[in-house]
């Protein structure tokens, strides 16, 4: 599915380092502000141990994980909405993403200058939020002006639109984000086509030094206190993750992780969180040729989900033969699941669950 996450943050926060750990595409990182001239796009495999447990039982020729697209947007700066640093061009790049990963610098490094002169992740968060808010406010004001012209001709829907947009305008002017605006049900309709930056789901990533990977340092504590419990905050040691990602041998990686006090790379948690933030989940197909994860939106019904495999499956959908992942692992084979009575035949209204192992019956 063509959904993606954009990685943003002030320059020199380590976001490109984290992007390189996540992505199959490697981008050039630099200690110099505004050194990047374009956004980098990478395809990231979604870590899912369930695939390999299925493969242990099925013994397929290959395993194909789900993927998600990640866009590394060059570092922003105070005044970006007015053209400073990379300016409006990259705010427009962020606008094209479906959700945001906001990287905050939570480490000290004398050799890596901070663009604001000191390390303060809460201040940095507010700077970036402000630039996004200014951009959104400009878009809101422009749409209000267009709708106000229509209200003069008696357009009742335009009048409702102006009333809804004025709520967003007031919230943004008070340094609020569109996603937290106190609006009424239905008001979201009037911003649906605008791709507002502050309306997108955000994951906050605290990029820490190697010594802070197993506990919250003071910078991380300040970020969590500022954001509160409702926000998703993930702690990643970017430089450490970069070293791990360069190791080709799996045993060497595991040894490195163990020495660092980790069970898995932090970017694995980040990728799964990004997948979830995009409102995505996976169902599986399992056979002798491949075990594969297919990406669907949460809440999809079986015919639409089957269309992700091929449009003919959706067009000629008859039924879905479904085995719950836990049942497949518990009983060890499709036949054993059938004998246990846990094999399900589902119709067109079946809502696919995360981890369903499915076989689609169709006729075109």
KEKE-3310 file (N, C-alpha, C; in steps of 0.2 Angstrom, whole numbers, plus 5000, padded with zeros to 4 digits):
npx = (5004:5002:5007:5016:5029:5036:5052:5056:5064:5075:5090:5105:5100:5102:5093:5095:5104:5097:5087:5095:5098:5085:5082:5083:5089:5103:5107:5117:5124:5128:5139:5136:5125:5110:5115:5109:5100:5089:5075:5076:5071:5066:5063:5057:5058:5046:5048:5044:5042:5033:5032:5043:5041:5030:5036:5045:5037:5030:5041:5045:5050:5055:5054:5044:5043:5031:5031:5036:5035:5048:5052:5065:5066:5076:5084:5075:5073:5072:5061:5058:5046:5046:5055:5068:5083:5081:5068:5051:5050:5053:5044:5033:5036:5034:5021:5016:5017:5010:5010:5021:5037:5046:5061:5071:5085:5093:5106:5123:5136:5152:5157:5148:5139:5125:5111:5104:5113:5113:5109:5092:5079:5065:5063:5067:5057:5046:5050:5050:5036:5030:5034:5027:5014:5013:5013:5002:4992:4993:4987:4974:4969:4969:4959:4948:4946:4943:4931:4923:4920:4911:4900:4894:4886:4876:4879:4876:4884:4897:4896:4896:4908:4917:4914:4919:4933:4937:4938:4949:4958:4959:4964:4977:4983:4985:4995:4992:4990:4983:4977:4973:4963:4949:4936:4920:4910:4912:4917:4930:4929:4931:4944:4950:4955:4966:4979:4985:4999:5000:4990:4993:4997:5009:5025:5036:5054:5067:5083:5097:5113:5125:5126:5114:5105:5097:5090:5081:5088:5091:5087:5077:5068:5063:5057:5046:5039:5035:5027:5017:5007:5000:5006:5016:5032:5048:5063:5079:5096:5104:5118:5123:5114:5117:5130:5126:5118:5127:5134:5135:5134:5122:5124:5134:5127:5117:5126:5131:5120:5116:5127:5125:5113:5101:5086:5082:5085:5082:5077:5068:5057:5053:5050:5039:5030:5028:5022:5010:5005:5002:4990:4990:4990:4995:4991:4993:5000:5004:5014:5022:5030:5031:5031:5022:5019:5005:5001:4988:4974:4968:4953:4949:4938:4937:4936:4942:4954:4959:4961:4973:4982:4980:4970:4961:4957:4949:4939:4933:4930:4925:4926:4935:4947:4952:4964:4968:4983:4989:4983:4988:5001:5000:4994:5001:5000:4990:4981:4980:4974:4962:4957:4956:4945:4946:4947:4942:4929:4925:4915:4910:4909:4918:4929:4946:4958:4973:4987:4980:4980:4978:4968:4963:4948:4942:4934:4935)
npy = (4994:5011:5020:5031:5036:5051:5057:5069:5084:5095:5101:5091:5081:5068:5061:5056:5047:5037:5035:5028:5016:5010:5009:5001:5009:5020:5035:5050:5057:5071:5083:5096:5110:5111:5103:5094:5092:5087:5076:5060:5044:5028:5010:5000:4985:4977:4972:4956:4943:4932:4928:4920:4910:4904:4900:4890:4880:4878:4877:4885:4891:4904:4919:4933:4949:4962:4979:4996:5013:5025:5042:5053:5068:5083:5092:5104:5121:5135:5147:5140:5140:5152:5152:5150:5140:5124:5128:5131:5121:5108:5108:5106:5093:5086:5087:5078:5066:5052:5050:5055:5054:5061:5066:5069:5077:5070:5069:5073:5080:5086:5087:5089:5101:5110:5117:5127:5131:5124:5109:5105:5096:5098:5112:5111:5103:5111:5122:5115:5111:5124:5129:5120:5123:5136:5135:5127:5136:5146:5139:5136:5149:5154:5145:5148:5161:5158:5151:5160:5169:5161:5160:5172:5170:5163:5150:5137:5126:5131:5140:5133:5127:5137:5141:5129:5129:5141:5137:5128:5138:5147:5138:5134:5147:5148:5141:5127:5110:5104:5091:5091:5100:5107:5102:5099:5084:5080:5092:5089:5086:5097:5099:5089:5087:5095:5091:5094:5098:5097:5089:5076:5060:5058:5051:5051:5051:5049:5052:5045:5044:5030:5026:5028:5020:5010:5016:5030:5045:5062:5071:5064:5061:5074:5076:5066:5070:5083:5079:5070:5056:5051:5052:5044:5039:5034:5027:5028:5023:5031:5031:5019:5010:5011:5005:4992:4989:4988:4976:4961:4947:4937:4932:4940:4952:4949:4947:4959:4967:4960:4964:4977:4978:4975:4968:4968:4977:4995:5002:4992:4992:5005:5004:4995:5003:5014:5008:5004:5017:5021:5015:5002:4984:4966:4952:4935:4924:4907:4895:4882:4889:4902:4911:4925:4942:4952:4969:4978:4990:4993:4985:4982:4972:4955:4953:4965:4965:4954:4959:4966:4956:4952:4960:4952:4943:4950:4954:4942:4936:4923:4916:4916:4906:4904:4904:4907:4915:4910:4898:4891:4890:4883:4870:4866:4863:4865:4855:4849:4859:4860:4847:4850:4858:4872:4879:4891:4896:4910:4924:4938:4948:4947:4954:4956:4950:4955:4946:4935:4919:4916:4909:4912:4909:4910:4916:4920)
npz = (5000:4996:5007:5018:5030:5036:5041:5052:5059:5069:5061:5062:5072:5071:5063:5050:5052:5059:5049:5040:5047:5047:5034:5017:5008:5008:5015:5014:5028:5038:5047:5045:5045:5035:5024:5016:5001:4996:4999:5006:5001:5007:5007:5020:5028:5038:5054:5059:5069:5068:5055:5053:5062:5056:5044:5049:5051:5039:5029:5018:5002:5002:5013:5014:5020:5026:5020:5023:5017:5020:5022:5022:5028:5024:5037:5047:5052:5063:5057:5045:5039:5033:5024:5028:5030:5023:5020:5013:5003:5009:5019:5011:5006:5018:5019:5010:5016:5026:5040:5054:5059:5072:5076:5090:5097:5110:5116:5121:5112:5108:5096:5087:5082:5089:5081:5088:5098:5110:5119:5120:5120:5121:5118:5105:5100:5101:5092:5080:5079:5079:5067:5058:5062:5058:5044:5042:5047:5037:5026:5031:5033:5019:5014:5021:5016:5003:5005:5011:5001:4994:5003:5002:4991:4996:4999:5009:5014:5013:5022:5034:5033:5035:5048:5054:5051:5057:5070:5070:5066:5077:5086:5081:5081:5094:5097:5096:5089:5074:5076:5089:5090:5097:5090:5083:5079:5062:5058:5054:5041:5033:5032:5027:5014:5014:5019:5031:5041:5055:5058:5056:5062:5075:5079:5092:5093:5104:5102:5108:5117:5117:5131:5137:5132:5139:5149:5154:5150:5157:5147:5140:5150:5151:5139:5139:5150:5146:5135:5140:5145:5134:5122:5109:5113:5108:5112:5105:5101:5090:5084:5090:5084:5071:5070:5073:5062:5052:5054:5046:5050:5059:5071:5077:5077:5087:5098:5100:5103:5115:5123:5124:5131:5126:5118:5105:5090:5092:5082:5076:5084:5082:5068:5068:5076:5068:5057:5064:5067:5055:5053:5049:5046:5046:5036:5033:5020:5017:5011:5000:4991:4996:5012:5017:5021:5020:5017:5025:5028:5044:5049:5036:5025:5020:5005:5000:5006:5000:4987:4988:4986:4973:4960:4954:4963:4972:4964:4960:4971:4982:4995:5010:5017:5033:5046:5062:5068:5080:5082:5071:5075:5087:5083:5072:5058:5043:5042:5054:5061:5055:5060:5073:5074:5072:5060:5049:5038:5029:5024:5013:5022:5032:5043:5042:5054:5062:5058:5053:5044:5028:5015:4999:4990:4974:4958:4942)
capx = (5000:5007:5007:5023:5031:5041:5056:5058:5067:5080:5096:5110:5097:5103:5087:5097:5107:5091:5084:5099:5097:5079:5080:5088:5092:5107:5107:5123:5123:5134:5139:5134:5118:5107:5119:5105:5096:5083:5072:5078:5065:5068:5058:5059:5055:5043:5051:5038:5045:5028:5033:5048:5038:5026:5041:5048:5032:5028:5047:5044:5057:5057:5050:5043:5040:5028:5036:5033:5040:5050:5054:5069:5066:5081:5083:5072:5076:5068:5060:5057:5040:5047:5060:5075:5086:5078:5062:5045:5050:5053:5038:5029:5038:5031:5014:5014:5017:5004:5012:5027:5042:5049:5067:5073:5091:5094:5113:5128:5142:5155:5159:5142:5136:5118:5110:5102:5118:5113:5104:5086:5074:5058:5063:5067:5050:5042:5052:5047:5029:5028:5035:5022:5008:5013:5012:4995:4988:4992:4983:4968:4967:4967:4953:4943:4945:4939:4924:4919:4917:4905:4895:4890:4881:4871:4881:4876:4889:4903:4896:4898:4915:4920:4914:4923:4939:4939:4940:4956:4962:4960:4968:4983:4985:4986:5001:4990:4991:4976:4975:4970:4959:4942:4931:4914:4910:4910:4922:4936:4928:4933:4952:4952:4959:4972:4985:4988:5005:4999:4984:4995:4999:5016:5029:5042:5060:5072:5089:5101:5119:5125:5126:5107:5100:5093:5087:5079:5092:5087:5083:5071:5063:5060:5052:5041:5035:5031:5022:5012:5007:4996:5010:5020:5039:5052:5070:5084:5103:5106:5125:5124:5110:5121:5135:5123:5116:5133:5136:5132:5133:5117:5126:5138:5122:5114:5131:5132:5114:5116:5132:5122:5108:5095:5084:5082:5087:5077:5073:5063:5051:5051:5046:5032:5026:5026:5017:5004:5003:4999:4984:4991:4991:4997:4988:4999:4999:5009:5014:5028:5034:5033:5027:5022:5015:5002:4999:4981:4972:4964:4946:4947:4935:4941:4937:4946:4961:4962:4963:4980:4986:4978:4963:4956:4954:4944:4933:4930:4930:4920:4926:4941:4948:4956:4967:4971:4990:4990:4980:4992:5007:4998:4993:5007:4998:4983:4976:4979:4969:4955:4954:4954:4939:4947:4947:4936:4927:4922:4912:4912:4908:4923:4934:4952:4962:4980:4990:4976:4983:4972:4968:4957:4944:4939:4932:4934)
capy = (5000:5017:5024:5032:5040:5056:5058:5076:5086:5100:5098:5088:5078:5061:5058:5053:5040:5033:5033:5023:5010:5007:5008:4998:5015:5023:5042:5053:5061:5076:5087:5103:5112:5112:5100:5090:5097:5083:5071:5053:5039:5021:5005:4997:4979:4978:4966:4952:4936:4927:4925:4915:4904:4900:4896:4884:4874:4877:4876:4888:4893:4911:4923:4940:4953:4968:4985:5003:5018:5030:5048:5057:5075:5087:5096:5110:5126:5141:5151:5136:5142:5158:5150:5148:5134:5121:5132:5128:5115:5102:5107:5103:5086:5083:5087:5072:5060:5050:5051:5059:5052:5067:5064:5074:5076:5069:5067:5078:5078:5092:5087:5090:5107:5111:5124:5132:5132:5120:5103:5105:5093:5101:5118:5109:5101:5117:5125:5112:5112:5131:5130:5116:5127:5142:5132:5125:5142:5149:5135:5137:5156:5154:5141:5152:5167:5155:5149:5166:5171:5157:5161:5178:5168:5159:5143:5135:5121:5135:5144:5128:5126:5143:5140:5124:5131:5146:5133:5126:5144:5149:5133:5135:5153:5148:5136:5120:5107:5103:5085:5092:5105:5106:5103:5095:5079:5082:5097:5086:5085:5103:5099:5082:5088:5100:5087:5098:5095:5096:5084:5069:5056:5059:5046:5055:5047:5052:5049:5045:5041:5023:5024:5030:5016:5005:5020:5037:5051:5068:5074:5059:5062:5081:5075:5062:5075:5088:5077:5067:5049:5050:5052:5038:5041:5029:5029:5024:5026:5031:5029:5012:5006:5011:5000:4986:4988:4987:4969:4956:4941:4938:4930:4946:4957:4947:4948:4967:4969:4958:4968:4984:4977:4976:4961:4969:4984:5000:5004:4987:4994:5011:5003:4993:5008:5018:5003:5005:5024:5022:5011:4996:4978:4961:4945:4930:4918:4902:4889:4879:4894:4908:4914:4932:4946:4957:4975:4981:4995:4990:4986:4979:4966:4950:4954:4971:4963:4949:4963:4968:4951:4953:4963:4947:4939:4954:4954:4936:4933:4918:4915:4916:4901:4908:4901:4911:4913:4906:4891:4888:4888:4878:4864:4865:4862:4867:4849:4848:4865:4857:4842:4853:4862:4879:4881:4895:4899:4917:4927:4945:4953:4946:4959:4953:4952:4955:4939:4929:4916:4916:4906:4915:4906:4915:4913:4926)
capz = (5000:4996:5013:5021:5036:5035:5047:5053:5065:5067:5058:5067:5077:5070:5060:5044:5054:5061:5043:5037:5051:5045:5027:5013:5005:5013:5014:5016:5034:5038:5053:5043:5044:5028:5019:5012:4996:4994:5004:5004:5001:5007:5008:5026:5030:5045:5058:5062:5070:5067:5048:5053:5065:5051:5040:5053:5050:5032:5026:5011:4998:5004:5017:5012:5025:5024:5020:5023:5014:5025:5019:5027:5026:5027:5044:5047:5056:5065:5051:5039:5036:5029:5019:5031:5029:5018:5018:5012:4999:5012:5022:5006:5006:5024:5018:5006:5020:5030:5047:5055:5065:5074:5080:5095:5100:5117:5118:5120:5107:5107:5089:5083:5085:5089:5077:5093:5103:5116:5118:5123:5115:5122:5114:5098:5098:5100:5086:5074:5079:5077:5059:5055:5064:5054:5038:5042:5048:5031:5022:5034:5031:5012:5012:5024:5011:4997:5007:5012:4994:4992:5007:4999:4986:4999:5000:5016:5016:5014:5029:5039:5032:5038:5055:5056:5050:5062:5076:5069:5065:5083:5090:5078:5083:5101:5097:5096:5083:5071:5078:5096:5090:5100:5085:5083:5074:5055:5056:5051:5033:5029:5032:5024:5007:5015:5021:5037:5044:5062:5059:5055:5068:5076:5084:5094:5094:5107:5100:5114:5116:5119:5138:5139:5129:5143:5154:5152:5153:5159:5141:5138:5155:5150:5134:5141:5155:5142:5130:5144:5143:5128:5116:5108:5113:5107:5113:5100:5101:5083:5083:5091:5079:5065:5071:5073:5056:5048:5055:5042:5053:5063:5078:5079:5079:5093:5103:5100:5106:5122:5126:5125:5136:5122:5116:5098:5089:5094:5076:5075:5088:5078:5062:5070:5079:5062:5054:5068:5066:5048:5054:5045:5049:5041:5036:5030:5016:5019:5006:4999:4988:5001:5018:5015:5025:5016:5021:5024:5033:5049:5047:5030:5024:5016:4998:4999:5008:4995:4982:4989:4983:4966:4959:4952:4969:4975:4959:4959:4978:4984:5002:5013:5022:5038:5052:5067:5068:5086:5081:5066:5078:5092:5080:5068:5051:5042:5043:5062:5063:5053:5064:5080:5073:5072:5053:5048:5031:5030:5018:5011:5027:5037:5044:5043:5060:5061:5059:5050:5039:5024:5008:4996:4985:4969:4952:4937)
cpx = (5004:5006:5014:5023:5036:5045:5058:5062:5072:5086:5101:5106:5099:5098:5090:5101:5102:5088:5088:5099:5091:5079:5085:5091:5097:5108:5114:5121:5129:5133:5137:5127:5116:5112:5115:5101:5090:5081:5075:5072:5068:5062:5061:5055:5052:5045:5045:5040:5040:5029:5038:5046:5034:5031:5044:5043:5030:5034:5046:5050:5059:5052:5050:5040:5036:5033:5032:5038:5041:5053:5059:5070:5072:5080:5080:5075:5071:5067:5059:5051:5040:5053:5067:5077:5083:5071:5056:5045:5050:5047:5032:5030:5034:5024:5011:5014:5011:5004:5019:5031:5046:5055:5070:5080:5092:5100:5117:5133:5146:5157:5154:5138:5128:5116:5107:5107:5118:5108:5098:5080:5067:5058:5063:5061:5046:5043:5049:5040:5027:5029:5029:5015:5007:5011:5004:4990:4987:4987:4975:4965:4965:4961:4947:4941:4941:4932:4920:4916:4911:4899:4891:4885:4876:4873:4881:4882:4896:4902:4898:4905:4919:4920:4918:4931:4942:4941:4947:4960:4964:4965:4975:4986:4987:4992:4999:4991:4984:4973:4972:4965:4952:4936:4925:4914:4908:4914:4928:4935:4931:4941:4954:4956:4965:4978:4989:4994:5004:4993:4987:4997:5007:5019:5035:5048:5065:5079:5095:5108:5119:5124:5119:5102:5095:5090:5085:5084:5088:5084:5077:5066:5059:5055:5046:5036:5031:5026:5016:5012:5003:5000:5015:5028:5043:5059:5075:5091:5105:5113:5126:5120:5114:5126:5132:5121:5121:5136:5132:5130:5127:5119:5130:5133:5119:5119:5131:5126:5114:5121:5129:5115:5101:5093:5083:5084:5081:5073:5068:5057:5049:5047:5039:5028:5024:5021:5010:5001:5000:4992:4984:4992:4993:4992:4994:4996:5005:5008:5021:5033:5036:5028:5028:5017:5012:4999:4992:4979:4968:4957:4944:4943:4939:4941:4942:4953:4964:4964:4970:4985:4986:4971:4958:4953:4949:4938:4930:4929:4924:4920:4934:4942:4953:4958:4970:4979:4992:4988:4985:4999:5006:4997:4998:5006:4991:4978:4975:4974:4962:4952:4953:4948:4940:4949:4941:4935:4923:4920:4914:4912:4913:4928:4941:4956:4969:4983:4986:4980:4977:4973:4962:4954:4941:4938:4931:4932)
cpy = (5006:5022:5025:5036:5045:5057:5065:5077:5092:5097:5096:5084:5070:5057:5054:5046:5035:5030:5027:5016:5006:5005:5004:5003:5019:5031:5045:5058:5066:5080:5094:5104:5113:5109:5096:5095:5093:5078:5064:5048:5032:5016:5001:4991:4980:4971:4962:4945:4931:4924:4919:4909:4900:4896:4890:4878:4873:4875:4878:4889:4900:4914:4930:4944:4959:4974:4991:5008:5024:5036:5052:5064:5079:5091:5102:5115:5131:5145:5147:5138:5148:5158:5149:5141:5130:5124:5128:5122:5109:5102:5104:5095:5082:5082:5081:5065:5058:5051:5053:5055:5058:5065:5070:5072:5076:5066:5073:5076:5085:5093:5088:5096:5107:5118:5129:5134:5128:5114:5104:5103:5096:5108:5116:5107:5107:5121:5122:5112:5119:5132:5126:5120:5133:5140:5130:5131:5146:5146:5136:5144:5157:5151:5145:5158:5164:5154:5155:5169:5167:5158:5167:5176:5164:5152:5141:5130:5126:5138:5139:5127:5131:5143:5135:5126:5137:5143:5131:5132:5146:5145:5134:5142:5153:5142:5129:5117:5105:5096:5085:5097:5103:5107:5098:5090:5082:5088:5095:5086:5091:5104:5093:5082:5092:5097:5092:5094:5093:5091:5077:5066:5057:5053:5051:5050:5051:5049:5050:5043:5034:5021:5025:5025:5011:5009:5027:5042:5057:5071:5070:5061:5069:5080:5072:5066:5080:5085:5073:5059:5047:5049:5046:5040:5034:5031:5025:5028:5025:5028:5021:5007:5006:5006:4993:4984:4986:4980:4965:4949:4942:4937:4936:4951:4955:4948:4955:4969:4967:4962:4975:4984:4977:4969:4962:4976:4989:5002:4998:4990:5001:5009:5000:4998:5013:5014:5004:5012:5025:5018:5005:4990:4973:4955:4941:4925:4913:4896:4887:4884:4900:4908:4921:4936:4951:4963:4977:4986:4991:4991:4984:4973:4961:4951:4960:4969:4958:4953:4966:4963:4952:4956:4957:4943:4943:4954:4948:4932:4929:4917:4915:4910:4903:4903:4906:4909:4909:4899:4887:4886:4883:4871:4862:4864:4864:4861:4848:4853:4863:4852:4845:4857:4870:4882:4885:4897:4905:4920:4934:4950:4952:4951:4955:4955:4952:4948:4933:4926:4914:4912:4909:4911:4911:4912:4919:4923)
cpz = (5000:5001:5016:5027:5034:5042:5047:5059:5064:5064:5064:5073:5077:5066:5053:5046:5056:5054:5040:5040:5049:5038:5023:5008:5010:5010:5017:5022:5034:5045:5052:5042:5037:5023:5014:5007:4994:4999:5001:5005:5002:5009:5014:5027:5037:5049:5061:5063:5069:5060:5049:5057:5061:5047:5043:5052:5043:5027:5018:5008:5000:5009:5015:5017:5022:5024:5021:5020:5020:5021:5024:5024:5029:5033:5043:5052:5058:5059:5045:5035:5032:5025:5022:5030:5023:5016:5017:5007:5003:5017:5018:5006:5012:5023:5014:5010:5024:5037:5048:5061:5066:5079:5084:5097:5107:5119:5117:5116:5106:5100:5084:5086:5084:5086:5082:5098:5109:5115:5123:5119:5115:5118:5107:5096:5097:5094:5080:5074:5077:5070:5056:5056:5059:5047:5037:5043:5041:5026:5024:5032:5024:5011:5015:5019:5005:4999:5008:5006:4992:4996:5005:4994:4989:5000:5007:5019:5017:5020:5035:5039:5036:5045:5058:5056:5055:5068:5075:5069:5072:5087:5087:5081:5091:5102:5098:5089:5081:5074:5085:5096:5093:5095:5086:5078:5067:5053:5052:5043:5030:5029:5029:5018:5008:5017:5026:5040:5051:5064:5059:5062:5069:5081:5086:5096:5098:5105:5105:5112:5119:5126:5140:5136:5133:5149:5151:5155:5154:5153:5139:5143:5154:5144:5136:5146:5151:5138:5134:5141:5137:5122:5115:5108:5113:5108:5109:5101:5094:5081:5084:5086:5073:5065:5070:5066:5051:5048:5050:5045:5059:5071:5081:5081:5086:5099:5105:5104:5113:5126:5128:5129:5132:5119:5108:5097:5090:5088:5074:5078:5084:5072:5063:5072:5073:5058:5057:5067:5060:5048:5050:5049:5044:5042:5032:5025:5017:5014:5005:4995:4992:5007:5017:5019:5020:5020:5019:5029:5038:5048:5041:5030:5020:5009:4996:5001:5003:4989:4982:4986:4975:4965:4957:4958:4972:4970:4959:4966:4980:4992:5004:5018:5027:5044:5056:5068:5074:5085:5076:5070:5083:5089:5075:5061:5050:5043:5050:5064:5061:5058:5071:5080:5073:5065:5052:5040:5032:5023:5017:5016:5033:5037:5046:5050:5058:5063:5056:5045:5034:5017:5004:4990:4980:4962:4947:4931)
residu = (UNK:UNK:UNK:UNK:UNK:UNK:UNK:UNK:UNK:UNK:UNK:UNK:UNK:UNK:UNK:UNK:UNK:UNK:UNK:UNK:UNK:UNK:UNK:UNK:UNK:UNK:UNK:UNK:UNK:UNK:UNK:UNK:UNK:UNK:UNK:UNK:UNK:UNK:UNK:UNK:UNK:UNK:UNK:UNK:UNK:UNK:UNK:UNK:UNK:UNK:UNK:UNK:UNK:UNK:UNK:UNK:UNK:UNK:UNK:UNK:UNK:UNK:UNK:UNK:UNK:UNK:UNK:UNK:UNK:UNK:UNK:UNK:UNK:UNK:UNK:UNK:UNK:UNK:UNK:UNK:UNK:UNK:UNK:UNK:UNK:UNK:UNK:UNK:UNK:UNK:UNK:UNK:UNK:UNK:UNK:UNK:UNK:UNK:UNK:UNK:UNK:UNK:UNK:UNK:UNK:UNK:UNK:UNK:UNK:UNK:UNK:UNK:UNK:UNK:UNK:UNK:UNK:UNK:UNK:UNK:UNK:UNK:UNK:UNK:UNK:UNK:UNK:UNK:UNK:UNK:UNK:UNK:UNK:UNK:UNK:UNK:UNK:UNK:UNK:UNK:UNK:UNK:UNK:UNK:UNK:UNK:UNK:UNK:UNK:UNK:UNK:UNK:UNK:UNK:UNK:UNK:UNK:UNK:UNK:UNK:UNK:UNK:UNK:UNK:UNK:UNK:UNK:UNK:UNK:UNK:UNK:UNK:UNK:UNK:UNK:UNK:UNK:UNK:UNK:UNK:UNK:UNK:UNK:UNK:UNK:UNK:UNK:UNK:UNK:UNK:UNK:UNK:UNK:UNK:UNK:UNK:UNK:UNK:UNK:UNK:UNK:UNK:UNK:UNK:UNK:UNK:UNK:UNK:UNK:UNK:UNK:UNK:UNK:UNK:UNK:UNK:UNK:UNK:UNK:UNK:UNK:UNK:UNK:UNK:UNK:UNK:UNK:UNK:UNK:UNK:UNK:UNK:UNK:UNK:UNK:UNK:UNK:UNK:UNK:UNK:UNK:UNK:UNK:UNK:UNK:UNK:UNK:UNK:UNK:UNK:UNK:UNK:UNK:UNK:UNK:UNK:UNK:UNK:UNK:UNK:UNK:UNK:UNK:UNK:UNK:UNK:UNK:UNK:UNK:UNK:UNK:UNK:UNK:UNK:UNK:UNK:UNK:UNK:UNK:UNK:UNK:UNK:UNK:UNK:UNK:UNK:UNK:UNK:UNK:UNK:UNK:UNK:UNK:UNK:UNK:UNK:UNK:UNK:UNK:UNK:UNK:UNK:UNK:UNK:UNK:UNK:UNK:UNK:UNK:UNK:UNK:UNK:UNK:UNK:UNK:UNK:UNK:UNK:UNK:UNK:UNK:UNK:UNK:UNK:UNK:UNK:UNK:UNK:UNK:UNK:UNK:UNK:UNK:UNK:UNK:UNK:UNK:UNK:UNK:UNK:UNK:UNK:UNK:UNK:UNK:UNK:UNK:UNK:UNK:UNK:UNK:UNK:UNK:UNK:UNK:UNK:UNK:UNK:UNK:UNK:UNK:UNK:UNK:UNK)
# end
